[in-house]
């Protein structure tokens, strides 16, 4: 029988409705019967005790808020009666021991990836176009229009050809009602079977802002060029911008002194014409694609996987189903020698102490504290706060405070020790759980995770979001079956069985890792990749939650 409610941690003084509950309905929690004082929608919380203003509310075993008005058992948690609060944090030389999960099912498994000369293994093989400045975005768009569909990577040809059929019918005085949209008729076969895509990093930076933004952008673009999922790079520069080509190349060599991927650079102010710039870039890139296409997938140990974990469009089930399941998959991968990247620092608010206590070194713990406090200072000076992180959609679906959202969000990282702490654009070099400083903003966070070296991203969602990344396949994990069914075109994995009681977190975590292995091998293609959801937004280090 499906449970109606769940109390997540023994010390919690709230419970979560797993289905819609009605006023005057009775539920039993810890052997005590509580009569609900109002309707409690699924995903929302209700109080287990009478509490006065100022009382602490605990969920996931941590402080998540302070009571604002007198509340009674069975009353629904809301923004009117609860405000965000979180405990302080500090380094305290904690001794942390971890019991890894049983990985015997995966011990001998491999994935078929693209092996790079430096020993890293990509889950995809992309060619990358990079503009050093926003002035080149239009030229990138022209090249994209020319290459994508002709080489079989675009998903707009089906619509263009559909419009063409409609035009032909109209001009022939035929009824357009007879013209049906049939996507399979408009499919272009790939020219290069070992190239998974040609990606374009359009952005709004490189000039006109402060020099520090251009410097950070340079490091970000260098990290993308050096990414194991990238086979080669074409760079377009105007010539006079803040982010000079030599700065980008210098950052690339600093990041990877032995970098030797084909990298073609075109500067418009040194070109005879725009036509020459574009045609030369297309021709040389085509030659590069011919060579990159010679690389084929071959087996690699699971320790070569680098898994980013992210949530967006979160709901009240995120911390109960999808995030813990992804966290278990993360623990499995860490136990197998792989790398996991947990970011979104505004969504670690309230669980900092747990992460600090799990950090292997004092130096890394203090770096995490410094990055969190610096981030918080920037936000506070702008008149905002981490407490403003939950979106209207989050709140509507039961995430009342940032600490509640954060405590559930942190579950994605699993339970393993923290082996390293990375600032934005720093690349992970240590296997195990890494903390990466990014905003919680979906695209800025996934952009930062890919820069840190993620070769796959697991993205949990309770409300649905089309977010993807140009070079790192993003796998969408639904917290509930209703969403997975309604938005089946963007969802890859449904963890709703955890809420229904038909599958355990551990079983779902194993299923998620199995899917990741298939995706890393090119055996399944995540929906975000199929739809070319290539979102890329550099973080300017301003106020972004």
C-alpha positions, 0 to 999 in steps of 0.5 A: 500500500502506498504511503500517504506521508513521509517523515524524512529524518527522525529529528524532523518536526514536519512531514511531507504529503506524498499525495493530496490530503484533505482537511480533517483527514487523520495521519499517523506519524511516529505512532501519533495520530494527527488530524489535518487542519487544512488540505495538504497538497501532494509535495507540501509539508505540514507541522507535527507539533505546536510551535510559537514564533521564533521556533526552529523547523527541522527537515532533512535533519537540519534547520530550514526555517523559523516559525513566524506565526503560531502553528499547530499540528496538522497545519500546512507549511507556507511562506506566511508562517515560515521564513528561511533560516540556516545554521552557521558553519565552520571548519571543525576538524571532523573525522569522516568515514564512508561506507561505499555501496556495493558495486559488484554489479558494475565492477567489470563494466566498461563504456565505449568512449572517445580516447584522447591522447592525455588519457581522458575519455569523452562520451561524445565527439564534438567539433566546437565553434567559439567566438572570442566576442559577441560581434562574431555571433552572427557569423557563427549563425551563418556557419551554423545554418550552412553546416548543421542540416547539411551534415545531418546534425540540425533538427530544423530541416524537418520544419523548413521542409514542412514549410516548403511543402506548405508553400508548394501546396499554396502555389499549386492552389491545393489545400494545405490541410492535406499536408501533414507534418512527418518528421521522419521524411525530413531526416538528413543522414549524418555525413560523419558517423563518428562526429556527434555534432558541431556546436556553437558557443554564442555568448554576449561577452568578450568586450564592452564589460569589465576586463575581469569578465573577459578574463573569466570568459577566456578561461571558460572557453579554454576549458570547453576547447580542452574538454574530452568531448571535443575533437577540435575547435574553430575560433572566430575573432573580430580583432579589437575586443578585450578578449584577445585571441592570444589571451585565449591561447595562453589560458589554453596552454596554462590549462593543458600545456600539451594541448594539441587538438586542431584549432583553427583561428580566423580574425575578421579584421585581418580578412579580405571580406566577411565572405572570405572569413566564413568560407575559409572557416567552413572549408578548414573546419570540413577538413578538420572534421574529416580527420576527427571522424577517424576517431572511433569509440572503444572500451574504457573503465567507468573510472573515466566517467565524470558526472555532473549532478544538477537540479532545476524546476525542482518540486517538493519531491526532488529531495525525496525521489530523484535527488537521492536516487542520483546521489546513490548513482553518484556514490556508485560511480565514486566507489568505482573510481569515477568523478562527480561534480556537485555545484549550485552554491546558493543551493547548498545553503544550510548544508554547508556544515555537512559538506565541510565535515566530509571534506578531506583536507582543511585547505579544501574546507576553508576554500569552500567556506571562502567561496560560499562567504564571498558569494553571499557577500556579493549577493547581500551587497546587491540587496538580495540574499540566498533566501530569495533563490526559490522560484515561484514554481518551487514555492508553489510545489512545496519548496518554501525556503532556500534551506529546504530546497538546498537540503534536498538539492544536496542529496544529488551529491551522494554521501562520499567524502569531498576530495576537492573544491573548485572555483568557477572555470577550474577543472576537476583533476581528482576522482571522487566528489568535487564541489564546483562554485556556480550559481543555481541558475540552470544554464549557468550551472550546467555551463560551469559543470561542463567547464569543470570537466563533466562528460555527462550531466544528470539533471533532476526536475519536478516541474520540467525544463528543456535545459541542455549543454552544447558539449556535455550530454544532459540526462533529464530525471523526473521526480514524479511519473506525472511529469515524466508522462506529460513531458516525455519528449524531454524526460529520460528517466522517471523516478516516480516509482520511489514515491509510489513505493514500487522501487527503492532509492538504491534500485533506481540509483543502479538504473540511473548509472546503467542509463549513464553507461549506455549514454556514455557509449552512444547506445542511447541519446538523451532527449536534450541531445536529440533536441539540440538543447545547446544552452550556454551562458557564462557567469559574470560573477555578478548577482546570479542565484 
